[in-house]
Amino acid sequence: MKFFEDIRVGEKSELGRHTFTAEDIKAFAGRFDPQPFHLDEAAAARSHFGRLCASGWHTACVWMRLMIDYRRREDEQRRARGEMVAQLGPSPGFRDLEWLKPVHVGDTISYATEVVEMRPLESRPGWGMIVVRNTGVNQRGEAVISFVSSAFVERRERQSQAS
């Protein structure tokens, strides 16, 4: 992770993409969101979705996986260059979650994040807070998921205090 001081509002990251298969959709739904339109093609055809679609929670979980993988790759590259890696602290939550369009079998969703706000934290010296808008867009350029999340990010001053 970059240190708080190295992050800028407007900074965008392309996290990766994922193609949703019928098997993936049914497996996730079977464990976590067992509604008929996520589990059965015939039931889905009779629903307002018209065909099998992924759970919104599935689309959010894929975002999380891609975000973690992206951060790991970035950290490995920083370490390989001999740079220090900042700690990413916990997330105090998210807001404004919207599932904008259904994700159907065969849809490939490209996920991205953009820093929309940041502030140092007086209550937690050595840490800053970043706020990011996270999005997923299908292969037709249609937004399918959007939410705002926040996370604590280590500041350089915390690193120098620890030395």
Sequence and secondary structure as in RCSB ss.txt:
>XXXX:A:sequence
MKFFEDIRVGEKSELGRHTFTAEDIKAFAGRFDPQPFHLDEAAAARSHFGRLCASGWHTACVWMRLMIDYRRRED
EQRRARGEMVAQLGPSPGFRDLEWLKPVHVGDTISYATEVVEMRPLESRPGWGMIVVRNTGVNQRGEAVISFVSS
AFVERRERQSQAS
>XXXX:A:secstr
   GGG  TT EEEEEEEE  HHHHHHHHHHH   HHHH HHHHHHSTT S B  HHHHHHHHHHHHHHHHHHHH
HHHHHTT     B    EEEEEEE S  BTT EEEEEEEEEEEEE TTSTTEEEEEEEEEEE TTS EEEEEEEE
EEEE HHHHHHH 
